[in-house]
Amino acid sequence: MPIISTQGQAATPSVRATPSLATDLSWLLMTASSPSCRTNYLERVDANPPAASMCGGAALAFDESPDLAERVRTFWGDTDEETSLTEVQILAHHAGAFDATDPDELWPALERAVSTVSVDLDIPSESEDDLRLFSDRLRRLKKDPALVRSYLKLLAEVWAPVDDMWQQWLPAMEQAGRHFMSQYERRTSLDLLITPGCDIFRERLPQITSDIDAGKQTDFVPCLFFGSSLYLDFPDLVVIGIRVGPGGEEVRARTESVARRLKAVADPTRLAILHSLAAAPSSVGELATLFRLAQPTVSMHVKVLRESGLVHSERLGGRLRLSADPGAVESLLGDLRDAVLQGTTPDQTLSVAAG
């Protein structure tokens, strides 16, 4: 379900975050049509397997199905390696099915849209060359019902292997949308929320902001098969892509270290010892006297703190002196902040890009 926000008094912008099958399908088509795009995604997987995007898996799948990838690349007969396949989103938008998540709803909507969609495209986010390309493709579809059937058949073939996975990820995509909307509700400016992916978005950002404030419909689209950036500007709709963040397993792996260190200071006595050592280095004996505890008990607490990296020791004058590590404490606070608030404040790394 779309997450909708209305803001403002005089003008009431309609802003929402909503998954879009047509948009993720466009990413898949781009991956299939561009060998360099697939290579780029696969390099991401090799460089950072735990955080690899789902698009890396799609890239590998197309490498394993070269016939399908080649049919996508050559379908229009007018494409170079780096072509865009935005006509899918143009048709989906015209059909009122941009937020469709069911392929059985999207395919007939695309087919219906062919006969009535305008070929005089007004999409300022796209280059003149790309607009001519998309217009030509739409004209060809309008003239040739057999081409429409072949086109829809190819789209269905590309989507079929990933549909089950994509449907399972819908809750995660919706959650990514909620994270973004929580920031937007705080009236955080778009230039802080979004990392521009290309010059056109950066150049048009003041106009985009003005259009949204004036009430233009805006869709922030969480994308599972995200490439590098997504920005489309239709006459009545702004579309900006949001990369779906890491799944539960990755989040858990990232927070395990934080949890271990937090457990070390969750004990009131250990926290008091850490506070004391931050004020002045001490020996185990001095700590035992200060806290009126047996030395073995203090040694046990110190061992936990040392294993968590919060306390270090050095031998001075034949005696072992303990002290808190300020850097380690600051690191724990920063890691805790990131683990809890990542993706909810502008200076954190919410995966959003446009261009």
C-alpha positions in Angstrom: 0.0 0.0 0.0 1.3 3.5 -0.8 2.4 5.6 2.2 0.8 9.0 1.7 1.7 12.4 3.1 0.1 15.7 2.8 1.9 18.8 3.8 1.4 22.5 3.7 -1.4 24.9 4.3 -2.2 27.0 1.2 -1.0 24.3 -1.1 -1.3 20.6 -0.3 1.3 18.6 -2.1 0.3 14.9 -2.7 3.4 13.0 -1.8 3.7 9.2 -1.4 6.1 6.4 -1.3 5.0 3.4 -3.3 6.6 0.3 -4.9 6.2 0.1 -8.7 6.5 -3.1 -10.6 6.9 -1.1 -13.9 9.9 0.7 -12.4 11.7 -2.4 -11.2 10.9 -4.0 -14.5 12.6 -1.1 -16.2 15.7 -1.7 -14.1 15.7 -5.4 -15.1 15.4 -4.5 -18.8 18.3 -2.1 -18.5 20.3 -4.9 -16.8 19.5 -7.3 -19.6 20.2 -4.9 -22.4 23.6 -3.6 -21.1 26.6 -5.9 -20.7 28.5 -3.1 -19.0 25.6 -2.6 -16.6 25.6 -6.2 -15.6 29.4 -6.1 -15.1 29.0 -3.1 -12.9 26.5 -4.9 -10.7 28.5 -8.0 -10.5 31.6 -6.0 -9.4 29.5 -4.6 -6.6 28.6 -8.2 -5.5 32.3 -9.1 -5.5 33.3 -6.0 -3.6 30.7 -6.2 -0.9 28.7 -9.5 -0.9 26.7 -8.9 2.3 25.4 -5.5 1.0 25.1 -6.5 -2.7 21.9 -5.2 -4.3 19.4 -7.6 -5.7 20.3 -6.2 -9.1 23.6 -8.1 -8.8 21.6 -11.3 -8.7 19.6 -10.2 -11.7 22.7 -9.4 -13.6 24.1 -12.9 -12.9 20.8 -14.4 -14.0 21.0 -12.6 -17.3 24.5 -13.8 -17.8 23.3 -17.3 -17.3 20.4 -16.7 -19.8 22.2 -14.9 -22.7 19.4 -15.6 -25.1 16.9 -13.7 -23.1 19.3 -10.8 -22.5 20.1 -10.7 -26.2 16.4 -10.6 -27.1 15.9 -7.6 -24.8 18.9 -5.8 -26.2 17.9 -6.3 -29.8 14.1 -6.1 -29.5 13.8 -2.6 -30.9 16.6 -2.9 -33.3 17.5 0.8 -32.7 19.5 0.5 -29.4 23.0 0.9 -28.4 24.5 -0.7 -25.3 23.5 2.1 -22.9 19.9 2.6 -24.0 17.1 3.4 -21.6 13.8 1.5 -21.6 11.7 4.1 -20.0 8.8 3.5 -22.3 7.5 0.9 -19.9 7.1 3.5 -17.2 5.6 6.0 -19.7 2.9 3.5 -20.6 2.3 2.5 -17.0 1.9 6.1 -16.0 -0.5 6.8 -18.8 -2.5 3.7 -17.8 -2.7 4.8 -14.2 -0.8 1.7 -13.2 2.5 3.2 -12.2 2.0 1.8 -8.7 0.7 -1.6 -9.8 2.4 -4.5 -8.0 0.6 -7.4 -9.7 1.9 -8.4 -13.2 -1.6 -9.6 -14.0 -2.8 -6.0 -13.5 0.1 -4.4 -15.2 0.3 -6.3 -18.5 -3.3 -5.5 -19.7 -2.9 -1.9 -18.5 0.2 -1.5 -20.7 -1.7 -3.0 -23.6 -4.6 -0.6 -23.1 -2.3 2.4 -22.9 -0.7 1.8 -26.2 -3.7 3.1 -28.3 -4.2 6.3 -26.3 -0.7 7.4 -25.1 0.6 10.5 -26.7 3.8 10.3 -28.7 4.5 14.0 -28.1 6.3 13.4 -24.9 6.8 16.1 -22.3 9.3 14.7 -19.8 11.9 17.3 -18.9 14.1 14.8 -17.1 14.9 13.0 -20.3 17.2 14.1 -23.1 15.9 15.1 -26.5 17.6 12.1 -28.0 15.9 9.7 -25.5 12.5 11.4 -26.0 12.8 10.9 -29.8 13.7 7.2 -29.2 10.7 6.6 -26.8 8.3 8.4 -29.2 9.4 6.3 -32.1 8.9 3.1 -30.1 5.4 4.2 -29.1 4.5 5.0 -32.7 5.7 1.5 -33.7 3.6 -0.1 -31.0 0.5 1.9 -32.1 0.9 0.8 -35.7 1.6 -2.9 -35.0 -0.6 -5.1 -32.7 1.7 -8.0 -33.3 4.6 -6.0 -32.0 2.6 -5.1 -28.9 1.9 -8.8 -28.3 5.6 -9.6 -28.7 6.6 -6.7 -26.5 4.3 -7.8 -23.6 5.4 -11.4 -24.0 9.0 -10.4 -23.6 8.2 -8.2 -20.6 6.5 -11.2 -19.0 9.4 -13.5 -19.7 11.8 -11.1 -18.1 9.6 -10.6 -15.0 8.4 -14.2 -14.4 11.7 -15.5 -12.8 11.8 -12.7 -10.2 8.1 -12.2 -9.4 7.9 -14.5 -6.4 11.0 -12.9 -4.9 9.8 -9.4 -5.6 6.4 -10.1 -4.0 8.2 -11.4 -0.9 10.2 -8.2 -0.7 7.2 -5.9 -1.0 7.0 -5.4 2.8 10.7 -4.4 2.8 10.1 -1.9 0.0 7.1 -0.5 1.8 9.3 -0.2 5.0 11.9 1.7 2.9 9.2 4.1 1.8 8.0 4.6 5.4 11.6 5.5 6.4 11.8 8.0 3.7 8.4 9.5 4.5 9.4 9.9 8.1 12.2 12.2 7.0 10.0 14.0 4.5 7.4 14.6 7.2 10.1 16.5 9.2 10.2 18.9 6.2 13.8 17.9 5.5 14.8 19.5 2.1 15.2 17.3 -0.9 18.8 18.4 -1.4 19.6 16.8 1.9 17.4 13.8 1.5 18.5 12.8 -2.0 21.9 12.3 -3.5 21.7 13.7 -7.1 22.7 11.0 -9.6 23.1 13.3 -12.6 23.4 16.9 -13.6 19.8 17.2 -14.8 18.3 16.4 -11.4 20.8 18.8 -9.7 19.9 21.6 -12.2 16.2 21.0 -11.8 16.0 20.6 -8.1 14.7 24.1 -7.4 12.0 23.6 -10.0 11.2 20.2 -8.6 10.9 21.6 -5.1 8.7 24.4 -6.3 6.4 22.0 -8.2 6.0 19.8 -5.2 5.2 22.8 -3.0 2.6 23.8 -5.5 0.9 20.5 -5.2 2.4 18.4 -8.0 2.0 14.6 -7.3 5.3 13.1 -6.3 6.1 9.4 -6.0 9.2 8.2 -4.1 9.6 4.7 -5.4 11.4 2.0 -3.4 13.2 -0.1 -6.0 14.5 -3.6 -5.3 16.5 -3.8 -8.5 18.0 -0.4 -8.2 20.8 0.8 -10.5 22.4 4.1 -9.7 19.6 6.7 -9.9 16.0 7.3 -10.9 14.3 10.6 -11.7 11.4 11.1 -14.1 9.4 14.3 -14.4 6.1 13.9 -16.1 3.8 16.9 -16.5 1.6 15.7 -13.6 4.1 13.5 -11.7 7.6 13.5 -10.3 9.2 10.1 -9.7 12.3 9.6 -7.6 13.8 6.2 -6.8 14.7 4.9 -3.4 17.0 1.9 -3.0 15.7 -0.7 -0.6 18.0 -0.9 2.4 19.6 -4.0 3.8 17.5 -7.0 4.9 17.1 -8.2 8.4 20.1 -10.5 8.4 22.5 -7.8 7.3 21.0 -5.4 9.9 21.5 -8.0 12.6 25.1 -8.6 11.6 25.8 -4.9 11.7 24.3 -4.5 15.1 25.8 -7.6 16.8 29.0 -5.8 17.7 27.1 -2.8 19.1 24.9 -5.2 21.2 28.0 -6.9 22.7 29.5 -3.6 23.7 26.2 -2.4 25.1 26.0 -5.5 27.2 29.4 -4.7 28.7 28.1 -1.4 30.1 24.6 -2.6 30.9 25.8 -3.7 34.4 25.6 -0.6 36.7 28.9 -1.6 38.4 30.8 -1.9 35.1 29.4 1.4 33.9 30.5 3.1 37.2 34.0 1.5 36.8 34.1 2.8 33.2 33.1 6.3 34.4 35.8 6.2 37.1 38.5 5.1 34.6 37.5 7.9 32.2 38.2 10.4 35.0 41.5 8.9 36.1 43.6 5.7 35.4 43.5 3.2 38.3 44.6 -0.3 39.3 42.3 -3.2 40.1 43.2 -2.7 43.8 42.3 0.9 43.8 39.0 0.2 42.1 38.3 -2.5 44.6 38.8 -0.1 47.4 36.8 2.7 45.7 33.8 0.4 45.1 34.2 -1.7 48.2 34.4 -4.9 46.2 36.6 -8.0 46.2 39.5 -7.8 43.8 38.4 -10.9 41.9 35.0 -9.3 41.3 36.6 -6.1 40.0 38.9 -8.2 37.8 35.9 -9.9 36.3 34.2 -6.6 35.5 37.4 -5.2 34.1 37.9 -8.3 31.9 34.5 -7.7 30.3 35.2 -4.1 29.6 38.6 -4.9 28.1 37.2 -7.6 25.9 34.7 -5.0 24.6 37.6 -2.6 23.8 36.3 0.1 26.2 39.2 -0.2 28.6 42.9 -0.6 28.0 45.8 -1.2 30.3 49.5 -0.4 30.4 52.2 -1.2 32.9 53.7 1.9 34.7 56.3 1.6 37.4 55.7 -2.1 37.7 51.9 -1.7 38.2 49.1 -2.4 35.7 47.1 0.8 35.2 43.7 0.7 33.7 42.0 3.6 31.8 38.9 4.1 29.6 39.5 4.4 25.9 37.7 7.7 24.9 37.9 6.8 21.2 36.2 3.4 21.8 33.5 5.0 23.9 32.8 7.6 21.1 32.8 4.8 18.6 30.2 2.9 20.6 28.0 5.9 20.8 28.4 6.6 17.0 27.7 3.0 16.1 24.6 2.9 18.3 23.4 6.1 16.7 23.9 4.6 13.2 22.4 1.2 14.1 19.2 2.8 15.4 18.8 5.9 13.3 20.4 4.9 10.0 18.0 6.0 7.2 16.0 8.3 9.5 18.1 11.5 9.5 19.5 13.5 6.6 23.2 13.0 7.5 22.8 9.2 7.6 23.1 6.9 4.6 19.6 6.3 3.5 20.0 4.8 0.0 18.3 7.4 -2.1 19.5 8.8 -5.4 18.0 10.6 -8.3 19.1 11.5 -11.8 
